[in-house]
Amino acid sequence: MMRRVILWSLAGILSAAMTALAFFPAVWLAPLLEKQTAGRLTLGDAQGTVWRGSAFIGSAPNSSEPITPLLPGRFSWHISPLVLLGMVDAVLQNPSALSDTIHVTGNWHELKISPASISLPAERLASLGAPLNTIQPSGQMRLSWQPLQLSLTGGQIAVKGRMDLAMQDIASRLSPIKPLGAYNLAFAWQGKQAAVTLTTNKGPMLLAGSGTLNNGRLTFSGTARAEAGQEDRLANLLNLLGQRRNEGGKDIIALEFK
């Protein structure tokens, strides 16, 4: 008799636990995103559950201000409960921002992310704070990637793959010249570190440089200069970007992030 009572009690507890898991609110994912992005990003207006829900991605400079959407549209997700057994099968969609549905497959230790691209309106970068809130960038950006492989070890994420940030018709309220140019920022990920390369495709403001992104910290060395004949019109903006120096008889701005 006692054995039956114990078995029925355990079954009841398991049933209650599974029911509770099924209805974990989507808003519980917000602290996870904030932790992984050092508080820069969060989820806004999260609806549904952890397993099937939707929200917009935003940035909240401080708790007293409302969450500002950074990307167009809402992201919806579907996560298979099999993740509790170590098998990951998730889908992420946002027709307003993503070129394709993103599929995440694998296990707790290794994940594969399907290729896609995401639109990133440059105007919304100003909500991330200085110096972007002063420069007030505008234009269109698109972040694309080939299949990415992620390894999870000891709470640390290692990435293998390539990402490219294409920036078109970039402009600033501080410059009378619009647009300033078109640029590409390439990330070659190998583990916790990515080699970063900045190149200019066209434009009166010429940017170039390289560096590394290691555990979220950017080390970068590059230059910014004006196309011949545009020096005076770009002077104010360039002075905000870095220290002026002369190389080979030409004035350039040193872009240094350490």
N, C-alpha and C positions, 0 to 999 in steps of 0.2 A: 504494500500500500504506500509506504513511504517512498519507495523507488518511483512509483507512478507520479506521486506529487512532485518529486524533484524533476522528473522528466518533463511534466507539464509546465512546471515553473520555468525551466530552462527554455522550453519552446515558446512560452509567452514572452520571456525577456528577449529572445532572438527575434521574434515577430515584431515586438515593439521597436527594437533597435533598427531593423530593416525598414520599418515604416518611417521612423525618424530620419534615416539616411535618405530615403526617397524624397523627403520634403525639405531637405536642407535648403535654405533660401539662397538665391543667387548673390545677394549682397555680401555673403560671407567670402566671396572671391575677391572683393575689393582690397582687404588688408594684404592678401597674398600678392596682388599686383603692385601695391604701394611698396611692399618690402623688397620685391625684386627690382624695382626702379628707383629705389632710394627716395621714395615719396614724391617723385616727379609726376607719376601717372596714377590714376585711380579709375574706378568705374562709377558712372553716373546713372541714376534712374534704373538700377538693376531690377529686373523682373524675372519671375519664374524661379527655378531651382538651380542648384549647383550642376545638375545633370542636364537640364534643358532650360535655357533662359536667354536673356538678351540684355544689353546695356550699351551706353555710349562710352567711349574712352575720353577722359578729360584730365584736366590739371587743376588742382586747387592750391594756389599759393599759400593760403593759410585757412584755418578752420572757420574763420568768420566770413569767408566769401563763398559764393555758390560755385559749384563745379562748372568749369568752362569746357565745352566740347572742343577737342583738338582735331578730330577727324569727322568727315561727313558720315551721316547715317548711323544706324545701330548695328552692333555686332551680335549675332545670335550663335549659340553653340549647342552642341549635343554631345555629351560625354557618356560613353557606355559604362554602366555599373561594373563591368568586368575589370575596371581599373582597380577595384578593391582586391582583385585576385592577381594583380600585377600585369594585366594585359590592357594596353592603352589603345583606344580607338575613339578618336574625337573628330568633330567637324566644326569648322568656324566659317561663318558666312556674313557678308555685308556687301550687297550689290552696289551700294553707293561709293564704296571705297576700294573693295578688293576686285581684282581682275578675274579671279577664280575662287571656287570653294577651297579652303585649306583643309587638308586631311593630316592628322597627326596619328601616327601608328607606332607601335613598339611595346616597350615594357617600362618598368620603373627605372631602369638603368640606361636604356638607349631608346631614343626617339628619332623618327624620321618625319620631316615636315615637307609637304609637297610644294613644288614651285608655284609662285604667284607674284603679284605685285600689288602695291597699295598706294593710293593717291594721298598726298600730304599737302594740303593748302598751306603755303608759306605764311600767309597772314596770321594763322593761328599760333605760330611759334612765339609771337610776342607775349603770350600768356605764360611762357616759361621763365620770364624774368630777364634781368640784365645779361648781356647788352642788347638782346633781341627786342626788348620793349622800347629801347631807344632807337634802334635802327629801323624798326617797323618794316620787316621784309614783306614783300608780296611776290606773287608768281605761283607756278605750279611745280610740285615735286612728286616724283614717283620712285618708291623704293621697291626694287625687284630682287628676287633671289632664285637661284637654282635649288635643287633638293638640298636641304640642310640636315645634317646629322648632329644630334645633341646627346651628350653623355652626362649622366648625373652621378656624381660621386661625392660623398661626404657633404651634401648640401651645396656643392659647387657645380656650375654648368659649364661644360666644354662644348664648343661648336666647331664643326668642320663644314666649310662651304664658302660660297662667294655671294656677296650682296652689292648692289649698285644703287646709289641715290642719284637720279638724274634730276637736275634743277633747271627749269626752263623759264625764260622771261622774268628773271629775278630783278626786283627793283626795291628801292628804299625811299621813304619819305624825305630823307636827308639829301637826296641827289636829284638834280633837275634832269638827269639823263635817265630815260626809261625806255627799254629795260637796260640793266647793267650788263647782262650777258647770260650765257648758258654754261652750266658746269656739271661735272660728274665727280662723285665721291665714291670710290671703290673700297670695299672691305673684304680682305682675304682672311677668313677665319681659320685658325688652327689652334684648337684647344681654347684656353681662356683669353687668348690674345688675337687681335686682328691687325694685319698690316693695312694702313690707311693711305690712299693716294688721291690727291685733289688735282684735277685738270680743268682747263678752260676750253670749251668747244668754240665759243665765239663771244664777242662783246667788248665794249670799251674798258671794262674793268677786268684785268687779267689776274687770275689767281692760280697758284701752283704750290705744291708742297707734299710732304709725306710724313708719316708718323706711325704710332701704334695706339691701339685701344686695348687696355689691359685691365680686366676686372672693373670696367666702367670708367676708368681714368684715361683721358686722352693726353698723349704726348705728341706734339706736332710742331714741325718747323717748316715754314713756307714763306711766300712773298705775295704781296698785292701791289699792283701798279696800274697806272692809267695808260691807255693807248695814246700814242702820239697825238697831240693836239687837244686832249681831254683832261690834261693835268689840273688846270684851274677849276674846272667844273666838278671834279671828283675829289678835290682836296679835303673838304670837310668830312666826307664819309671815310676816306682813307685814313685820316688822322685818328678816327675812332677805333680803327682796327688794330693798330699797333704802333711801334716806334719807326720813325722815318730814318732812312740812311741812304747813302749813295754807293752804288755798285756799278763800276764800269761807266761812270759818267751819267748814270740814270738814277733818279730818285725812286726808291721803292719803300714799301712798308713791310717790316718784318713781322710775320705772323708766328708767334711763339706761344705754345701752350705746354706747360710743364707741371 
